[in-house]
Each structure stands twice: as structure tokens, then as C-alpha cells.
Amino acid sequence: MSTPNMPQKQSSIAALGALVLAGSAYVGALAILLTRVLSVTATGLFSRKRPFRWSALSGQMIRVGVKSLAIVMLVQFFLGAILSMQLTPPLADPWNQQEQVARIIGVAGFRMLGPIITAVVLTGFAGASIAAELGTMVVSEEIEAMEAMAMNPIRFLVVPRVLATFFSMIFLTVAANVMIAMGGYLTTRLALGPEYMGYFARMNDQLVYSDFITGLIMAGVFGLLISLIACHEGLRVRGGAEGVGRATTMTVVFSVVGIIGSAGVFTTVFYVFEW
């Protein structure tokens, strides 16, 4: 005999199954979009009929990377300062190990916090803007007009934004690492006094090349996630201005979830392989 709870359990299982299917379909759509971007990029690099649009890439690099450099550096500087202020008291009392602050900030910043915080900032600064821009073009039927003129929207709109976000994330992460270290250094000097020396020497002793490389690998993947999600959400906008707003919101939400989730996967892989 069936119990009264069975319909609720079945509905919960059905909802979970629908969620898994929707998530799988979304990931598949992003994979298809990435495949099309890579195909168009390869064609542009090796074809004379449809050459790669370097001017469009440079324009997007300025818009996505250069214009977001100041806010990324400011946020990361304060992050380093906050880490230093939070870590110094518990390390100083009772263990008297406050000099280890530089080592902790170096590893945490270069391996994880640098790329993650930079990606979150870039999501709000560039990802939402890309989704809104492409969504507005869909609503105003500019995408249909391009297709009617035999112009591939992937080549003219998506490829420059994806590549620009990818490269910008890597360059911005390098700047973020520097600012985290500087923020921690200045705060440590203020907290411990001018007699405290050896901050960068201790950080240099702790860091290895894998700390820097793994952070850049994650930064590149985060850049791809942000740009692919933004372009995908923008191109599938429906419903006018309300749809554009929804696409912008979903871009930020999905990007942040994807960044944190992929960071967890990368951390596990790097831990297993001892990178």
C-alpha cells in the first residue's frame, strides 16, 4: 500500500531530476557555444577570406580589462590589508608567529583569493554588461539583421568578448596578486611597526611556481565561464526589457556559482596531484 508521503517523495525526486536535466542542458549549451567560438577563432587565424578581427579584440580588451583594472586593484589591496589585520592578532598571541602572516597571504592570495575575487569583480563589471548589451541587440532585432546580411553573430559579437575576458582575467589576476601582497605589507608594517622586516622575503620563501601557475589556470577558466555565461544569457533574451534584466541577473548568479564550484574542483584536483 502507498503511504501519504509517497506523492511528496515522488514530486521531490521529479523536481530534482528536472533540475539535474536543466543543469546538464545549460552546461551543454555553454560547451556548444565554446566549440563554436574555438571553431570561428581557428578559422579566422588560418583563413584569408575571414581573417581574425584583431581590432575588435583589442577594443574589448580595453573595455573589459583596462577599464576594470583600477577597481580590481583597489579591491585586492583592501583584501590584503584585511587579511593582515585579521591574521596578525591570533598569530601573535599566544604563539608569537606574526611573521607567518606574509606566508599565509602569499599562498591564499596567489592560489585562490586573487583569481576568485577578481572573477567576482569582473562578473559585475563586465559580465553583466555583456549580457545586457547582447540582450538589447536581440530585443532590437539587430542580431536578426546581422544574420539576414550573412554576418555570423558568433564571429562579430561573441568571439571578441570571450577572448577578451579570458586574457583580461589572466592579466588582472597578476595585478591582483601584486596588490594583495602590497596591502598585506603596508598593514603589517603599521601593525607590527617599522622594525618588522622580511615580509617579501618570507613570502618568497613560501611561494613556489605552482602557486602562481595554478592561480593563472583558474583565472583563465573563470574568464571563459564569465564570458560564455554572459553571451549565452544575452543571446537567448526574450520578453523585452524585462528579459534583459533577467539575463543580467542570471549572468551574475550563474557566474558566481560557476566560479565557486569550479574553484572547489580545481582545489581538489591540485590537492590530489600535490600541485
Secondary structure, 3 states (H helix, E strand, C coil): CCCCCHHHHHHHHHHHHHHHHHHHHHHHHHHHHHHHHHHHHHHHHHCCCCCCCHHHHHHHHHHHHHHHHHHHHHHHHHHHHHHHHHHHHHHHCCCCCHHHHHHHHHHHHHHHHHHHHHHHHHHHHHHHHHHHHHHHHHHCCHHHHHHHCCCCHHHHHHHHHHHHHHHHHHHHHHHHHHHHHHHHHHHHHHHHCCCCCCHHHHHHHHCCHHHHHHHHHHHHHHHHHHHHHHHHHHHCCCCHHHHHHHHHHHHHHHHHHHHHHHHHHHHHHHHHCCC
